[in-house]
Amino acid sequence: MADENTSILVVGGGTFGLSTAYHLAKAGYKSITVLEKSPTIPPEMSAGNDLNKIVRAEYEDAFYTGLALEAIEEWKTPLFAPYFHQTGYLLANSSKAPEKSKISLAKALSSISSHPAFRGHIRAVNSRDDIRSIAPVFTGPMRWTGYFNRYAGYAHASGALKAVYSACCALGVDVRLGEGAQSLLFGGENDNDGPGGNRCVGVRTASGREYRADRVVLALGASLPRLLPQVGRQVAAKAWSVGHVQLTPSEASRLRGIPVTYARDLGFFFEPDSETGLLKLCPSGAGYTNFAGAGGAASIAPEESEDWIPEADVARIRALLRETLPELADRPLVRTKLCWCADTADSEYVVDFVPETKGLVVVAGDSGHAFKMLPIVGRWVRDVLEKGRQDLPRWRWKEGSDATGGDVSWRVGKVLDLKDVRVSAKL
């Protein structure tokens, strides 16, 4: 059982790691250290190293709708409010959408249509004119059906992470940048806190330095299997493409205030970034695995980021623009990259002690829907540390499950491995 005098080592300084450190420090814990391999915040390989992320509460499962609503309220508090933009959320299917995409959208709408928090915020979309009344600047054909939710928007991702990092430092958290954990340290045979000395007592970094603590929290996202191979395939690294169009100041001004726009079978985009004029676009898909990184045993994020995206995703981005902003459809894509997330088979998070060990907690499995939870996820980790167990079955260790497949109800497409994807030669 953890108390405020328990020393805690958080490995990973991304969304889960920083939120964990922040909430522990707010609760009065006096000895918190965060290790982050990257020399910067946001970390270079973190999914949160991004312009923006969707903040919405539409889910097929009402449990997550409730959590997302709680998070949205926290996004309005002083620490987070500067980075939250309630522009609304346009969710629809194009005329060519597969049945799976239509079913998923219907479930999402059902989760909020009768919820009192959304009363007066939901508007049906059945035609181009409906969309134009919401976003008059959209000039494409948009033969879409869906709805518009005013009680949603996006968060400026990198800005929010920097703010939480600063708050952690102000609260006395010791954040060590450029320190990547290379191996876990376990107690000896005489340690009575675990079978066979299986109590985790810290980590050894690539520089050879040892960091020890009473409790160790692994918040490594898509890189988790590298440090913790026993996680197996229950947490699998998957990537999605991100591209941007550079807008002129006048173009950016014209698109200011547009809603987060998501055609489930094509992709999504946000209003332009106010500082850079970049329009971020993401194509839909089931994601890309990387089995080469772990010799085929598991899908794991590469050690370094790459500045390319597959040709098929370039085509999806251009199709999305032709539907909405055709004047931008042939523009060059800049700042392209693959954004790595950590999937689970059921899209549930893992916030639990690692079996057959003592003192080692994992918070993982963002499954592409976790950044919106930045203001509250650290509370869940603190709760597990203090209780010494995970009471929610859905967030327990998922022994034997396989997250590498593509049968996720709310995604369309087929999962491909990077080795089978041809790199785009021309963007």
Secondary structure, DSSP 8 states (H G I E B T S, - for coil): ---TT-EEEEE--SHHHHHHHHHHHHTT-SEEEEEESSSSSS-TT-TT-SSEEEE----SSHHHHHHHHHHHHHHTSTTTGGGEE---EEEEE-TT--HHHHHHHHHHHHHHHT-GGGTTTEEEE-SHHHHHHH-TT--S----EEEEESS-EEEEHHHHHHHHHHHHHHTT-EEEET--EEEEEE--TT-TTSGGG-BEEEEEETTS-EEE-SEEEE--GGGHHHH-GGGTTSSEEEEEEEEEEE--HHHHHHHTT--EEEETTTEEE-S--TTT-EEEEEE--S-EE-GGGGTTSS----SS-----BHHHHHHHHHHHHHH-GGGTTS--EEEEEEEEEE-TTS--EEEE-TT-BSEEEEE--TT--GGGTTTHHHHHHHHHHHTS---GGGS--TT---SS---TT--S--EEGGGS-B-S--
